[in-house]
């Protein structure tokens, strides 16, 4: 714990207790030998002289993909839990090469950026009554390094007019060079 405190300034270890326990349990096995003989302690190794890794880069990447799926599905609470789990797992990932270490850093940066975006989205929802604060938080949100496909997901709202006001042609938007007139023209050419 002192090493983690010195390296990444970790002070509260309650959230990563399960990771410590998993590392400890995966470092030793007990093998039964002869009947009535005590079990033999065996230490599994990934390479000669190196202990087995409890957490691998592929596990981290898999968890990140799951978190992306939650985010893409609009399940921001589950996505926040998944990204937090990725952040808690990163200090325990064991890698052998520099490219893998670079991937772990990228994993950490992605999880941190998405978690920041989710927190900003939650703060925007809380400050719905204060338009100045909501605008400020939206500006902060644009600085998050999300994948392009995910940038508009928290801001997207499905639009459908009420069934009583639907007509055969779409409602005509305001004139001008704004995006709504371009969408109207695109819809008009399809009809």
Secondary structure by P-SEA (a helix, b strand, c coil): caaaaaaccccccccaaaaaaaaaaaabbbbbccccccbbbbbbbcccccccccccaaaaaaaaaaaaaaaaacaaaaaaaaaaaaaaaccccccccaaaaaaaaaaaaaaaaaaaaaaaaaaaaaacccaaaaaaaaaaaaaccccccccccccbbbbbccccccccccccccccccaaaaaaaaaaaac
